[in-house]
Amino acid sequence: MGTWVGVVLDKSSWSLASLFGWTGFVFWMNVVAILLVFFRVVSIIRVTKDIINRTNSFSLQVISILFVTFLTPLVWLPLYFLIRPIMYKSDRIPRREACASNLVPCYNCNTLNPKEYVCCIACGERLKIKCKECWNNYAHSFAYCNICGAPNID
């Protein structure tokens, strides 16, 4: 077997202060600085994940990440809360599920409304139009009247 050659360190040199040469007040200032950098990196990662889960808008994602990266938390946090979408992408009902649950999207603002409503609850736009031949109400998205087949021409 071989022999081990080396220096045995005493236990007093195993502390962070002695490893980095920090003592007293400088040690605590460096610990606080490291924690601030850590929280800054974690906040950038968290905001990035949050904005990606809230919107598909690339420009809004970039602006949010830049706010978090280059501005102080007292500035970027209120700005981020103002510009981020309220709902997550996964919270929105897909169009197919909305149709199955008797909801129709408004052609003007895409708000989901019950099928029996004549006007949109968000923007007030008419959800149905009257056929010029049989006076039947049908959705704007139809190309032809579902009763008489007249074209949907305004």
N, C-alpha and C positions, 0 to 999 in steps of 0.2 A: 504494500500500500504506500501511497505517497504521503508526504507531510503537507500540512496546510500552513501556508505562510501568509500572514496578514496582520492587520491591526485590529485589536478588539476595542470597540468603543465603549466607554462607560455610559451608564444609563442617563446621565445628566445631559448628554449631547443629543438625545433622541427627541427633544421637544421641537415644535415648529419654530419657536423663537430662536433657538440655537441653530437650527438647520438653515434658516434664511437670514440670520444675523439681525433679527428684529428684537427690540427690547422695549418694554413699557408702553408708552403712548404710541409709538410708531407701529408696534405690533397690532394694537387694536385698530388703528387707522387703516392698516393694510387689510385686516380681516373685514372691516366694514366695506372697503373698496371692492374686495373680492365678492362679498355678498351682493353689493349693488350691481356689479357686472353680471353675476349669476341671475339675479332677478330680471335684469334687462334682457338677457338672452332668452330666458324662459317666457317673458312677456311677448317677445317677438315671435317665438314659436307658437304660443297660445293664440295670439291675434291672427297669425297666418292660418292656423287650422280653423279658427272660428269664421273668418271671412270667406274661406274656401267652402265651408259648409253652409254659408248663408246665401251666396250669390255666384252666378256664372260670369258676371261682368269682370273681365280682365282688368279694365281700367280702375274700377272700384277696389279690386284686390290689391293692385300695385299702390294706389294712393294710401290705402290703409296700412300696408306694410311699411311704406316710406314714412308715414306719420309716426309709427311706433319706433322706427329705427333712428330717425334723426331729430325728433322733438322730445322734450322732457315729458315725463308722465303727467305733470299738471296741465300740459297743453294738449298732448295727443289723446289722452283718455277721453275727455269730453268731446273732442272732435270725432274720435272713432265712434262713440256712442251716437253721435248725430248722423253720421253718414252710413252706418251699417244697416242692412235690412233688418226688420223686426223679426221676421220668421226665418226658420231654417228651410233649405230647399226640400228636405224630406218631410216637412210639415204640410206642404201644399198637396192638395188632392189632385192626382193625375186626371186628365180630361176624360179618360175612359171610365174611371170610377165615379166621376161627377155625373156623367150621363146615366150610369147605372143607378145612381141614387136620386134621380129626378131633379138634377141641377143642370142649368144651362149657363155657359159663360157669356157675358156681355161682349158683343163684337167690338165695342168701343174701348172698354177698360179691363176686360177679362175677369171681372168679378163674378163669382158663382151666385146664381139666383135660382130660386125654385121655378119649375117649369110653368106654373100657373100665373106667375107675375107677368104683367104687361110691360112694366118699366124696370130698369136696373135700380137696385137699391143704393148703389154707390154714386153713379153719375146721372141717373134720371133718363138715360137714353131708352128709346122703345126697344123692347126685346123681340116683339112680333110686329109683322106688317100685315096689312089687309090686302087680300087678293083683289085685283081690280075687276075681276069677272064674277066670282062667286061670293065675295066678301068674307071669306074664311080667314082667320088669323093663323099665320105660320111664321116660323123662325126666319131671321135674316139670312141664316146660312143656307137655306134651301134655295136651289136654283129655280125650282118650279113649285107651284102650289100643289100640296099633297092631295087635294080634293079634285080640282078640275084640270090641273096640268098647265095652267097659264104660266108664262115665264115671269121671273122675278126681275122686272125692269122698272127702275124708278125714272 
